[in-house]
Amino acid sequence: MSEVWRKSSYSADRECVEVAPGPQVGVRDSKLGADSPVLSFGRSAWRAFVSAIRGICENCAEGACSGCSGGSCQCPRCHR
């Protein structure tokens, strides 16, 4: 797993979530730093999670939604 951790831009001063991108995406609590337990996700699971919280489909997040070009995708972020 990557040793490069990024804090979430939505986190408060001390209440932060950090993410380490890589083949396995790590998520940890920044208050505990290196002592924090790490949750590990595969890239496709992480992509699906991020897409869900953004309110768009995973394919739209990747720019490859066949529904967008075919008119059947109803993602609220892509089709306002």
N, C-alpha and C positions, 0 to 999 in steps of 0.2 A: 504494500500500500504506500501511496505517496506520503512523504513527510511534509508536504506543503499544505498547510491548513489555512482556509479562508473563513473569516467570520461572515455571518449573514448580515446583509445590509438592513434587514428588518429587525435585528436584535437590539435590545436596549444595552446600556453601558456594560453591565456585568452579566446579564442574562442572555448569553449568546450561544448560538449553535454554530459549530465550525464544520466545514466540509473539506475533504481531501479528495480531489478528483484522481482518476486513474482507472485501470481495468476493473477494479473493485472500488466503489465510492465509499469512503468512510465518513461517518457523522459522529460528532462527539460534543460534549458539553464543555465550553471554553472555560468555565469557572474552575474546572478540575485540571485543565491542561493535559499534560502527558499522562496523568493519573486517571483520566476519564476513561470509562469503558467506551469502546468504539462499536457502533453498529456498522455493518458492512453490507452493501447492496451491489448486485451486478449492474452494469451500465444500463441495460434495457429496463430493469426494475426502477432504477433511479430516474431515468428519462420519463417513464410512465407516471411516477409520483410527482415530479416537477410539473409535467403537463397537466395533471389532475388539479393541482393546487392553483395553477395559472388559469384554469378553466378552458383549456384547449386540448384537442386530441393529440396523441403522441406523434402522429404523422404530420400534423400541422406544425408542431414544434420542430420537426426535421425538414420542413418545407417540401414534403413528399405526399401530401394528402390527395388521393385520387378523388375523394369527395369534393374537394375544393374546385378542381378542374371540371368535374362532372356535375357540380351544382347540388350534390346531396349532403355535403358536410354542413353541420349546423353549429359549429363551435362558436360560442358567444364572442370570443376575442377576435376570431378571424372574420366573422360575419355579423358586424354590428348594424 
